[in-house]
Amino acid sequence: MALLPIADALASYAAVGPLPTHRVPLELSLGAVLAETPRARIALPRFTQSSVDGYAVRADDGVAQRRLVGTAAAGQPASIAVGPGDAVRILTGGVLPEGADAVARQEIVERTGEGIVLREAIGKGEAIRYEGEELAAGAALAEPGQRIGAGLLAALAMAGIDAVEVYRRPRIAVLVTGDEVVRAGESLEAGQVYDANGPLLRAWFVEHGFGEPVVAYVRDDEASLEEAMSAALDSADLVVTSGGVSVGDRDYVPVVADRLGVRKVFWKVAQKPGKPLWFGMRDAKALLGMPGNPAAVLVCLAVHARAILARLEGETGAQPAWRFGVLAGDVEADSERDRLVRMRLDMSDGTAALALLPKQDSHMLSNLASAHALVWLPSRASGFVAGDKVRWLAI
């Protein structure tokens, strides 16, 4: 069977459609993806105001002495207009009084009894924020498909938006297969190993803002896997399995998925690690079958699960979001499969320099204590050399 190129695997996730939308309070929308175009309910700024602490004046009065006739603070407008020869003490964010057309910052003002004198002339519009200069009421603040971060959330709040239409967050189920895996802290019998995949999968989804997945441990028999997979498909939008997708006697994921009506989209990708990756759909539900080696699980999460989740959430930005850097040293290539390699990132000189870490085999995770990036090295006969431009993901 020919191996599917990584790019083709990523393109195949177009079969995954976005989840339904719902309206949520703005404070609960962090990390969700917009399903509408949010529009400002007010102009920004809402009124013409001072951008500094100083004095609201008429610029044409020059540097002559002015009478101090009032005060305007944020939320407390002055009750008097500024006439010729007048000044109003104004604080940052205060409403510009009627008649004023400039603000003299306090650093250039000298107080003289009941008035002030400017030490230098100012022009009209000095230190003023005009009503609507940032946004007019009704202006669009973002686009559908955009993920809400802290900055966008703040911008929406300032524009008076208290609720937004977003795509529902995906429900995720994780099935960790294998008779040999034992959770840390339990005693090990002959042939058993401590489980890294369960903690890795849970932590990755939580770390990337997808919440707590439902994690189940499943023995290596068809009946147990069918029961667990059936329940997961009924309850989750994305089911992720670790182990059981290769060609061993107890690799039951493909056959059980088929029995449960999951349509295979692809099996086996030209990547290292993670070659036996399996992907299928049952109606709108996605099943991603990952190999059992933990480094392969991490690679499949960063590259493939991230792309599927973006589709489920209606995100329009390309995922995974590859960046570009250069290799800090020579690296071997693979002539048959693309390599996805863990590396250390150094940006001390402003360039993303990527250095190979040791212990890259698919069962090894210890180098993650030093790994910052996952680097995509396309398959080719000749190796890569220092200075070659490469794509990478932060991990």
C-alpha positions in Angstrom: 0.0 0.0 0.0 1.4 3.4 -1.0 1.9 5.8 1.9 -0.1 9.0 1.8 2.0 12.2 1.8 1.5 14.5 4.8 0.1 17.3 2.7 -2.5 15.0 1.3 -3.5 13.7 4.7 -3.9 17.3 5.9 -6.0 18.1 2.8 -8.3 15.1 3.5 -9.5 16.7 6.8 -11.6 19.0 4.6 -14.2 16.2 5.1 -14.6 17.4 8.6 -17.3 20.0 8.9 -17.7 22.7 11.5 -19.8 21.9 14.6 -23.1 23.7 15.3 -23.0 27.3 16.7 -24.4 28.8 19.8 -24.5 32.1 21.6 -22.4 32.5 24.7 -21.6 35.4 27.1 -18.5 37.2 26.1 -16.7 36.2 29.3 -17.1 32.5 28.4 -15.9 32.9 24.8 -12.1 32.8 25.3 -10.6 30.3 22.9 -13.7 29.7 20.9 -14.0 30.5 17.2 -16.4 33.2 15.9 -19.3 32.2 13.8 -20.4 35.7 13.1 -19.0 39.2 12.3 -19.2 41.1 15.6 -19.9 44.8 15.1 -19.3 47.7 17.5 -22.4 48.8 19.3 -20.8 52.2 20.0 -18.2 54.4 18.4 -14.7 54.2 19.7 -13.9 56.5 21.3 -17.5 57.1 22.3 -16.8 60.8 22.7 -14.0 63.3 22.0 -11.6 63.2 24.9 -8.2 64.1 26.2 -5.3 61.7 25.6 -3.2 63.2 28.5 -3.4 64.9 31.8 -3.4 68.7 31.1 -5.6 71.6 30.2 -8.4 72.0 27.6 -7.9 75.3 25.8 -8.4 77.1 22.5 -5.2 76.8 20.5 -5.6 80.2 18.9 -5.2 81.9 22.3 -1.4 81.2 22.0 0.7 81.4 25.2 -1.2 84.1 26.9 -2.4 83.6 30.5 -5.7 81.8 30.8 -8.4 81.7 33.5 -8.9 78.2 35.1 -12.7 77.8 35.0 -13.4 74.1 35.7 -12.3 70.5 35.8 -13.1 67.5 33.6 -12.1 64.0 34.8 -12.8 60.6 33.3 -16.5 60.0 33.8 -17.0 63.5 35.2 -17.4 66.0 32.3 -16.9 69.7 32.9 -20.1 71.7 33.4 -18.8 74.8 31.6 -17.7 75.6 28.1 -14.2 76.9 27.3 -14.4 80.5 26.0 -11.6 82.8 24.8 -8.9 83.0 27.4 -10.3 80.1 29.4 -8.8 76.7 30.4 -10.3 73.6 32.0 -8.2 71.2 34.0 -8.7 67.8 32.2 -7.5 64.3 33.0 -6.8 61.5 30.6 -10.1 60.2 29.1 -12.0 63.2 30.2 -14.7 64.6 27.8 -13.3 67.6 25.9 -15.4 70.6 27.0 -17.4 72.5 24.5 -15.3 75.3 22.9 -11.9 73.6 23.4 -10.0 72.4 20.4 -6.7 71.3 22.0 -5.2 70.0 25.2 -2.0 71.4 26.6 -0.2 68.6 28.4 0.6 69.6 32.0 4.4 69.3 31.4 4.3 72.6 29.3 1.9 74.5 31.6 2.8 76.8 34.5 0.2 77.4 37.2 -0.2 81.1 38.1 -2.6 81.7 40.9 -6.1 81.3 39.5 -4.9 80.6 35.9 -2.2 79.0 33.7 0.4 80.0 31.2 1.7 77.8 28.4 5.4 77.7 28.0 5.0 76.8 24.3 2.3 77.2 21.6 0.2 74.2 20.6 -1.9 73.4 17.5 -5.5 72.5 17.1 -6.2 68.9 17.8 -3.2 68.5 20.1 -3.6 65.6 22.5 -7.2 64.9 21.5 -8.8 61.5 20.7 -11.8 62.2 18.4 -15.1 60.5 18.7 -15.2 57.4 16.3 -11.6 57.9 15.1 -10.8 54.2 15.9 -14.2 52.6 15.0 -17.6 53.9 13.9 -20.6 52.4 15.5 -21.5 49.3 13.5 -18.0 48.7 12.3 -16.7 45.1 12.1 -14.2 44.1 14.7 -13.3 40.6 13.5 -14.3 37.9 11.0 -16.1 34.6 11.2 -13.5 31.8 11.7 -11.3 33.9 13.9 -10.3 32.4 17.3 -11.0 34.7 20.3 -7.9 35.5 22.3 -7.6 37.9 25.3 -6.9 40.9 23.0 -10.0 40.3 20.8 -12.2 39.6 23.8 -11.1 43.0 25.3 -11.8 44.8 22.0 -15.3 43.2 21.8 -16.0 44.2 25.4 -14.9 47.8 24.8 -17.2 48.0 21.8 -20.2 47.0 24.0 -20.5 43.4 22.9 -21.6 41.2 25.7 -22.4 37.9 23.8 -21.1 36.3 20.6 -22.1 33.5 18.3 -19.3 30.9 18.3 -18.9 27.3 17.1 -19.4 24.7 19.8 -16.2 23.4 21.4 -15.5 19.8 20.3 -16.2 16.9 22.7 -13.1 14.6 22.7 -12.8 11.0 23.8 -9.5 9.2 24.2 -9.0 5.4 24.1 -5.6 4.2 25.3 -5.2 0.6 24.2 -2.7 -2.1 25.3 -2.5 -4.8 27.9 1.1 -3.8 28.7 0.4 -0.2 29.9 0.2 0.5 33.6 -0.4 3.9 35.1 2.5 5.6 37.0 2.5 4.6 40.7 1.2 1.1 40.1 3.4 -1.9 40.3 4.9 -3.3 37.1 4.6 -7.0 36.2 6.9 -8.7 33.7 6.5 -7.1 30.2 4.6 -4.1 31.4 5.5 -0.4 30.9 4.3 2.8 32.5 1.7 4.6 30.4 2.8 8.0 28.8 0.0 8.2 26.2 -2.9 8.8 28.5 -1.2 11.7 30.4 0.2 13.0 27.2 -3.1 13.1 25.3 -5.0 14.6 28.3 -2.4 17.2 28.9 -2.1 18.2 25.2 -5.9 18.8 24.8 -6.1 20.8 28.0 -2.9 22.8 27.3 -4.2 23.8 23.9 -7.6 25.0 25.2 -9.8 22.1 24.3 -10.8 21.1 27.8 -10.7 17.8 29.5 -11.2 14.8 27.2 -12.9 11.6 28.4 -10.0 9.1 28.8 -10.6 5.3 28.9 -8.1 2.5 29.1 -9.0 -0.5 26.9 -7.6 -4.0 26.9 -6.3 -5.7 23.7 -9.4 -7.6 22.7 -12.0 -6.8 20.1 -15.0 -7.0 22.4 -13.6 -4.5 24.9 -12.5 -2.1 22.1 -15.8 -2.3 20.3 -17.7 -1.5 23.5 -15.4 1.5 24.3 -15.3 2.8 20.8 -19.0 2.6 20.3 -19.6 4.6 23.5 -17.0 7.2 22.4 -18.4 7.6 19.0 -21.9 8.2 20.5 -20.7 10.9 22.9 -17.7 12.7 21.2 -17.1 14.7 18.1 -13.5 13.5 17.9 -12.3 10.1 19.0 -8.5 9.6 19.4 -7.0 6.2 20.0 -3.4 5.3 20.8 -2.1 1.9 19.7 -3.8 -0.9 17.8 -3.6 0.6 14.3 -0.6 -1.2 12.8 -0.4 -4.8 11.4 0.0 -6.8 14.5 -2.3 -9.7 15.6 -3.9 -7.4 18.2 -4.2 -4.2 16.2 -8.0 -4.1 16.2 -8.7 -0.4 15.7 -9.3 -0.5 11.9 -11.5 -3.6 11.9 -13.6 -2.5 14.9 -14.0 1.0 13.4 -15.2 -0.6 10.2 -17.7 -2.7 12.1 -19.1 0.3 13.8 -19.7 2.1 10.5 -16.6 4.4 10.5 -15.6 5.1 6.8 -11.9 4.8 6.4 -10.5 8.0 4.7 -6.8 6.9 4.9 -4.4 4.6 6.6 -0.6 5.0 6.7 1.1 8.3 6.1 4.6 8.9 4.7 5.9 10.4 8.0 8.4 9.3 10.6 7.3 8.8 13.4 3.6 8.1 13.0 3.4 6.0 9.8 0.4 3.8 10.8 -1.9 6.8 11.4 -5.6 5.9 10.6 -8.4 8.4 9.9 -12.0 7.8 9.3 -15.5 9.5 9.6 -18.9 8.3 10.8 -21.3 10.9 9.7 -19.9 14.1 11.4 -17.8 12.2 13.9 -14.0 11.9 13.3 -11.8 9.0 14.5 -8.1 9.4 14.5 -6.2 6.2 15.2 -2.6 7.0 16.4 0.3 4.5 16.8 1.2 3.5 20.3 4.7 4.9 20.6 4.4 8.2 22.6 6.7 10.3 20.4 4.5 9.3 17.4 1.4 10.3 19.5 2.9 13.8 20.1 3.6 14.2 16.4 0.2 13.1 15.4 -1.4 15.5 17.9 0.6 18.5 16.8 0.1 18.0 13.1 -3.0 16.0 12.5 -5.3 16.4 15.6 -4.7 20.1 15.5 -5.8 20.3 11.9 -9.0 18.2 12.6 -9.9 20.4 15.6 -9.5 23.5 13.5 -12.1 22.1 11.0 -14.5 21.1 13.8 -14.3 24.6 15.3 -14.7 26.4 12.0 -11.3 28.1 12.2 -10.3 29.7 8.9 -6.6 30.1 9.6 -4.4 27.3 8.3 -3.6 24.7 10.9 -1.2 23.5 11.8 0.5 26.9 11.7 3.9 26.2 10.2 6.7 28.8 10.7 10.0 29.1 9.0 13.5 28.8 10.4 17.0 27.5 9.6 18.9 24.4 10.7 21.7 25.0 13.1 23.5 21.8 12.0 23.4 18.9 9.6 20.5 16.4 9.9 20.0 13.1 8.2 17.1 12.7 5.7 14.9 9.8 5.0 14.5 8.8 1.4 11.0 7.3 1.8 9.2 9.3 4.5 9.1 12.9 5.7 10.7 13.2 9.1 9.0 15.2 11.9 11.9 15.9 14.3 12.1 17.4 17.8 14.5 20.3 18.0 15.7 23.0 20.2 14.9 26.6 19.1 17.3 29.5 19.5 16.2 33.0 18.5 18.9 35.0 20.3 20.1 36.6 17.1 16.5 37.2 15.7 16.6 34.1 13.5 14.8 30.9 14.3 17.7 28.5 14.5 16.8 24.9 15.1 19.2 22.4 16.6 18.7 18.6 16.5 18.1 16.8 19.8 19.3 13.2 20.5 16.9 10.3 21.2 14.5 10.8 18.3 13.1 7.2 18.1 9.3 7.0 18.3 9.3 5.3 21.8 11.5 8.1 23.3 10.1 11.2 25.0 12.9 12.3 27.3 14.2 15.0 24.9 10.9 16.9 25.3 12.4 18.5 28.4 14.6 20.4 25.9 12.4 20.4 22.8 10.8 23.6 21.6 9.9 22.8 18.0 8.7 20.0 15.7 10.6 20.4 12.4 9.2 19.0 9.1 12.0 17.5 6.9 10.7 16.3 3.5 11.9 13.0 2.3 14.9 13.0 0.0 18.1 11.1 -0.7 20.6 13.7 0.5 20.8 15.0 4.0 20.0 18.5 5.2 22.8 20.9 6.1 23.2 23.8 8.4 21.5 26.9 7.1 18.8 25.0 5.2 15.3 26.7 5.5 12.8 24.4 7.1 9.2 24.5 8.5 8.5 24.1 12.2 5.8 24.1 14.8 6.1 25.1 18.4 5.6 22.2 20.9 
